[in-house]
Amino acid sequence: MADKSDPDSENDLLTKTKSKTQRPPMYKVLLLNDDYTPMEFVVHVLERFFGIGHSQAVEIMLTVHKKGVAVVGVFSYEIAETKVAQVMDFARRSQHPLQCTMEKED
């Protein structure tokens, strides 16, 4: 216990600083176009693994189809990694060559 008559004990409390917590880096999850995966399958993946509504899933699928790639979400590293693994596993089990990757957000 600090001695109340010690003048330095009050200053000790005033000089302590709070450490700021930094936000973790975020990662973009990307779907890549290929010539073999059916468009309906891509829409299903977007709805199932990313919780995207049907009309928005169709828009994203068309972006992937026309531009070759689209960002489907931005997540912390662990969540992005899990989503990529889920999509890749589901695509392989469904015998589709759909590619899903992640990259650090700038």
VEXTOR-329090 format. One record per residue (C-alpha): residue number from 1; residue in three letters; x, y, z. Coordinates in steps of 0.2 Angstrom, whole numbers. Layout:
<recs>
rec n NUM; res ALA; xx X; yy Y; zz Z
...
</recs>
This chain:
<recs>
rec n 1; res MET; xx 0; yy 0; zz 0
rec n 2; res ALA; xx 7; yy 17; zz -4
rec n 3; res ASP; xx 11; yy 29; zz 10
rec n 4; res LYS; xx -1; yy 44; zz 10
rec n 5; res SER; xx 13; yy 55; zz 16
rec n 6; res ASP; xx 24; yy 51; zz 1
rec n 7; res PRO; xx 22; yy 65; zz -11
rec n 8; res ASP; xx 28; yy 54; zz -26
rec n 9; res SER; xx 14; yy 41; zz -24
rec n 10; res GLU; xx 1; yy 53; zz -32
rec n 11; res ASN; xx 12; yy 57; zz -47
rec n 12; res ASP; xx 14; yy 38; zz -50
rec n 13; res LEU; xx -4; yy 37; zz -54
rec n 14; res LEU; xx -4; yy 52; zz -66
rec n 15; res THR; xx 11; yy 46; zz -77
rec n 16; res LYS; xx 4; yy 29; zz -81
rec n 17; res THR; xx -3; yy 29; zz -99
rec n 18; res LYS; xx -16; yy 18; zz -107
rec n 19; res SER; xx -10; yy 7; zz -122
rec n 20; res LYS; xx -20; yy 9; zz -137
rec n 21; res THR; xx -26; yy -7; zz -145
rec n 22; res GLN; xx -24; yy -7; zz -164
rec n 23; res ARG; xx -37; yy -14; zz -175
rec n 24; res PRO; xx -31; yy -31; zz -183
rec n 25; res PRO; xx -27; yy -30; zz -202
rec n 26; res MET; xx -42; yy -35; zz -213
rec n 27; res TYR; xx -41; yy -46; zz -228
rec n 28; res LYS; xx -52; yy -46; zz -244
rec n 29; res VAL; xx -59; yy -63; zz -249
rec n 30; res LEU; xx -59; yy -64; zz -268
rec n 31; res LEU; xx -68; yy -76; zz -280
rec n 32; res LEU; xx -60; yy -79; zz -297
rec n 33; res ASN; xx -68; yy -83; zz -313
rec n 34; res ASP; xx -66; yy -99; zz -323
rec n 35; res ASP; xx -74; yy -106; zz -338
rec n 36; res TYR; xx -81; yy -121; zz -330
rec n 37; res THR; xx -90; yy -117; zz -314
rec n 38; res PRO; xx -109; yy -114; zz -317
rec n 39; res MET; xx -115; yy -97; zz -312
rec n 40; res GLU; xx -129; yy -105; zz -301
rec n 41; res PHE; xx -115; yy -113; zz -291
rec n 42; res VAL; xx -106; yy -97; zz -288
rec n 43; res VAL; xx -123; yy -89; zz -283
rec n 44; res HIS; xx -126; yy -103; zz -271
rec n 45; res VAL; xx -108; yy -101; zz -263
rec n 46; res LEU; xx -111; yy -83; zz -260
rec n 47; res GLU; xx -128; yy -86; zz -252
rec n 48; res ARG; xx -122; yy -100; zz -241
rec n 49; res PHE; xx -104; yy -95; zz -235
rec n 50; res PHE; xx -106; yy -76; zz -236
rec n 51; res GLY; xx -124; yy -73; zz -231
rec n 52; res ILE; xx -127; yy -63; zz -246
rec n 53; res GLY; xx -145; yy -61; zz -253
rec n 54; res HIS; xx -150; yy -69; zz -270
rec n 55; res SER; xx -151; yy -53; zz -280
rec n 56; res GLN; xx -134; yy -46; zz -273
rec n 57; res ALA; xx -126; yy -63; zz -276
rec n 58; res VAL; xx -131; yy -63; zz -294
rec n 59; res GLU; xx -123; yy -46; zz -296
rec n 60; res ILE; xx -107; yy -51; zz -288
rec n 61; res MET; xx -107; yy -67; zz -299
rec n 62; res LEU; xx -109; yy -57; zz -314
rec n 63; res THR; xx -95; yy -45; zz -309
rec n 64; res VAL; xx -84; yy -61; zz -307
rec n 65; res HIS; xx -89; yy -67; zz -324
rec n 66; res LYS; xx -86; yy -50; zz -333
rec n 67; res LYS; xx -71; yy -44; zz -324
rec n 68; res GLY; xx -63; yy -60; zz -319
rec n 69; res VAL; xx -62; yy -57; zz -300
rec n 70; res ALA; xx -73; yy -49; zz -286
rec n 71; res VAL; xx -71; yy -45; zz -268
rec n 72; res VAL; xx -85; yy -55; zz -259
rec n 73; res GLY; xx -81; yy -49; zz -241
rec n 74; res VAL; xx -68; yy -41; zz -229
rec n 75; res PHE; xx -64; yy -50; zz -213
rec n 76; res SER; xx -51; yy -53; zz -200
rec n 77; res TYR; xx -37; yy -65; zz -205
rec n 78; res GLU; xx -44; yy -80; zz -196
rec n 79; res ILE; xx -62; yy -78; zz -203
rec n 80; res ALA; xx -55; yy -74; zz -221
rec n 81; res GLU; xx -45; yy -90; zz -220
rec n 82; res THR; xx -59; yy -100; zz -214
rec n 83; res LYS; xx -71; yy -94; zz -228
rec n 84; res VAL; xx -58; yy -97; zz -241
rec n 85; res ALA; xx -55; yy -115; zz -235
rec n 86; res GLN; xx -74; yy -118; zz -234
rec n 87; res VAL; xx -77; yy -112; zz -252
rec n 88; res MET; xx -62; yy -122; zz -259
rec n 89; res ASP; xx -68; yy -138; zz -250
rec n 90; res PHE; xx -86; yy -136; zz -255
rec n 91; res ALA; xx -81; yy -132; zz -273
rec n 92; res ARG; xx -69; yy -148; zz -274
rec n 93; res ARG; xx -82; yy -159; zz -266
rec n 94; res SER; xx -94; yy -152; zz -279
rec n 95; res GLN; xx -81; yy -156; zz -293
rec n 96; res HIS; xx -80; yy -137; zz -298
rec n 97; res PRO; xx -63; yy -128; zz -301
rec n 98; res LEU; xx -69; yy -112; zz -292
rec n 99; res GLN; xx -55; yy -102; zz -285
rec n 100; res CYS; xx -56; yy -92; zz -269
rec n 101; res THR; xx -42; yy -82; zz -262
rec n 102; res MET; xx -38; yy -69; zz -249
rec n 103; res GLU; xx -26; yy -54; zz -249
rec n 104; res LYS; xx -22; yy -41; zz -236
rec n 105; res GLU; xx -32; yy -25; zz -237
rec n 106; res ASP; xx -22; yy -9; zz -240
</recs>
